[in-house]
Structures are given as C-alpha cells and as structure tokens.
C-alpha cells in the first residue's frame, strides 16, 4: 500500500482485499480437489483386497465419513481394517494437499520477490532543502512539532 498514492488508497485497499480473497478461494479449491481425488484413489487401492460391491466402493470414495459409514455396515472381521484403511487414505491425501499448498505459497513468494520492485531504493523527499527530509512513505512522529524553516 505504500506505493499507492494517498488519494487512491481506497481503491488500492479494495484491490488488495479482492486479491487476498481470490487467493484464499482458489487455494481452498485446489487443495480440496487434490484431497478429494487422492482420497478416492487411495480408498480404492486400500479397499481392493476385500472386493466390496461397486456401489459400496462408489459411496466410500465420496468422503471419509461415507467410507466409515460403509465400513460400519460391513461384517465385524473386516470393519476395523476398512476403517483403518479409510483413515490412512485420508491422512495420506491430506499430506499431499498440504504439500501442494506449501509449494504454491513458496512459488508465490519467489514470483513476488522476482517481479515486484524492492523498497530499498525509495526516493527521498527533501522539503527542507538538500540533505533534509524523510524517506517517501515514512511517517512523521506526530508527538513532535514539525520542523519549520525561516525565522520565528
């Protein structure tokens, strides 16, 4: 926001908020898609040895809760292993989704460092002549009186 002129601060703030909300929504969508697809794939792989009906498998691939509900209706000897396999599938999928989010955050940080200008080279405002002034965008301590030029 320091690069935005003060008369356009409202627009700059709105663009900043919109970008943050859009990034959050897209991040949630991407990580949710990764989680969902990986969970479905891993439940299918983890439950293959028990040869459940296709309808039960389709329901179980929908979510962890659905998989636990399907497993709960199975006979006792296989119920525990099915629930453990579903839980493991979910945790594995969550790990992959988390690493996807971490990778996206790191990539975004690198892009920001490369594309956005550094704030180290700010111009200096010189209201009091050569050598005086404060860096552009710096705030003056309002508890101290402003410097005056000329005789009192």
GIHUNOR-V974967 format. One record per run of one state. SS is the DSSP state (alpha for helix, beta for strand, coil for the rest). FROM is the first residue (numbers start at 0). TO is the last residue. Records with the same first field share a line. If there is no record, write none. Layout:
SS->FROM-TO / FROM-TO
This chain:
coil->0-4 / 50-52 / 60-62 / 72-74 / 115-117 / 121-122 / 124-133 / 135-151
alpha->5-49 / 53-59 / 63-71 / 75-114 / 118-120
beta->123-123 / 134-134
